[in-house]
Amino acid sequence: MMRWSFALGMAALAGLALPAVAQEAAFEAPLGLSEVRIGGHFHDVYPGFIPFQVDLYEFDQFEDLTFEALFQSPDLDVFRWMGSPRPNVGATINLDNQDSHVHLGLTWQAQLFDTPIYVEGTFGIAAHNGYLNEAPPGRINFGCRVNFYEQFGIGTHITENFTATLTYEHTSNADLCEVNAGMSTLGVRLGYKF
């Protein structure tokens, strides 16, 4: 019941917020902010890093609230050399008292030809509130408090200011700690571009 309540709440939030914001004049971006996104994700949807084995997906915990803020790519040679990624800060908060994390990274986005569709990838770090070792059944042994963070997405520009992105995110430590049980989430984020 909790999962369906969360899903209905997210849908209602999007349904109420988008028309109200759309009627307003375009907001001025504070502090170089490029885009803000909010959404819902399935928690611990896949046990590994790259989600190729479809039979391993588990869609029984739609209980994560996600948020991220993307900033304009700094006007620096090093960022231009890297392909002008946007700095990204965000959080995935589990609403059922399980594992949550905050992340910091760089996001690369590429438009698919002359369409409103884009693909993107993020690489960075994430700090979580979960177990390092000796987790109870159903919980994850992360091994390290701070892990690598990767995010992959495909999305579309709904309008000039609004986006929708199907997002897969993963956090793990690449065997840098004694235990390396990562966590992956999957869901949709709605965005507003400044």
N, C-alpha and C positions, 0 to 999 in steps of 0.2 A: 504494500500500500504506500509506503514511504517513497518508493521509486516513482510510482505513477503520480503522486502528489507533487513531487519535484518536477517531473516532466510537464505537468499541467501548469505549474507555477511559472516555469521558464517560458512556455508558450504564451501565457497571459502577459508576462513581463514584456516579451518582444512585441506582442500585439498592441499593447498600450503605449510602449515607449517609442517605437519607430514612427507611427503617424504624428505623434506630438513633436518629436524632434524634427521630422521632415517639414513641418509647417514653419519652423523657426528659420531665421537667416543663418547662413553658414557661420559656425563658431570660429573664433580666432584661436589658433593653436597656441597653448601656453608652453613655454620652455622647450620649444622645438618638438613638441608632440606631433606625431604624424597620424596615428590611428589608435583608437581604443577598441577592445573587443571583450565581449562577455558571452558565456555559453555554458552548456552542460555536456558532461562526458560520462561514458561508462567507465567505472573504476576497475583497475586490474584486469583489463580485457584480454591481454595476451602475455604469455610468460617470457617471451624473448625480445630481442631487439628488432629484427626485421620481420614484419608480420606476413610471411609467405604461406604458412600452413593454416589454411582456412578452418580445418577441423579443430584447431586449438583455441579459437576465439570463444570467449564467454561473455554473453550480453545479459547478465543477471544482476548487475549492480549499477543502475543509472542513478548515481548519487554524488557526482562531483560537479561543483560550481567552479568555472574557470574564468580567469580575467587576465588580460595582458595589455600593456601599453607599448606601442612601438614609436620610436623617435626618428626624426629625420637623420639620414646618414651624415655624419660630420664632414665638413668640407676640408678634409685632410688627405694628403697623398696616400697614406697607408690605407685609408678606407677606400679610396678610388682604386688602388692596386688590388684590393681584395674583392672588388666588384660592387662597391657601395652598399654594403649591408646596413640594415637599420638596427640600432641597439633596441633590445627587447627586455622588458621586465614583467613578470607576471606571477600568478599563483594558481594552483589547483587545490581547492579546498573540498575535502570529503565531508559530506553532511551526515554521515553515519559513524562518526568518531573513529574512522580508520586513518590511513596514511594520507597526509597532505604535504604539499611542498611549495616553495617559492623558487623562482628561477630567474636567471640573468643570462642573456645571450645575444647573439647577432643573427638577424634574419635576412636571408636572401630571397628575393621574389623575382619571378620571370613570367612575363605575359606569354600566353600561347597564341602565337601568330597575331592576326588582327581580330581577336575575340575579347570578350570581357573576362575570359577564364585565365587564371594564373596558377602556377605551382610555386611552392615555397619550402624552404628548409631553414631550420634554426639549430645552432650549436652553441652550447654554453654550459653552465653549472646549475645545480639545484640543491637546496638544503631542505631536508624533510624532518618530520616529527615522529617517524616510525621507529621500529626496533632495529638495532644493529645486529644483535644475535639473540638466540633463544626466544624467538617470537612465538606466541601461542598459536594454535591451529587456526588457519584461515588468514593469518597475517604474514608479512614479508620480513625476512632478515636482509636488510640492506647492506650491512657490513660497514659502510662509511656513512658519516653524517652528511657529507657533501659529496655529490655524485655528478657524473656527466649528464647533460640534458640534451636530448635531440628531439626535434619536432619536424614533422612533414605534413604538408597540407596541400589541398587543391581547393580553389575557391573561385568566386565570381564577383565582379563589381555589379551589384544590383542596380545602383544609381551612381551618380558622380560621387556621392558621399558615403554610401552604404555598401558593405561587403558581407558575404557569407562564406565561411571556410570550414571544410571538413578537415579535422585535425587529428593526427595521431602523434602522441608524445610518449617518450620513453626516458627513464632515468635509471642508471646503473653505474657501477664503478670500474668496469673493464678489468676486473680481477686485481685491482690495486689494494683491496682489503681482503681479509681472510674469507669473507662471504661475499657473494656477488649475485644476489637474487634481485633482479630489477623489477620495475613496475611500468606498465604501459596503460595509457588511457586513450579513448577514442570518442570523438563527439563533434559538435558543430559550434562555431563561434560566430556571432553577429558583430560586425564592426562599424564604427563611424570614423571616416577619414576627414581630417581637418584640411 
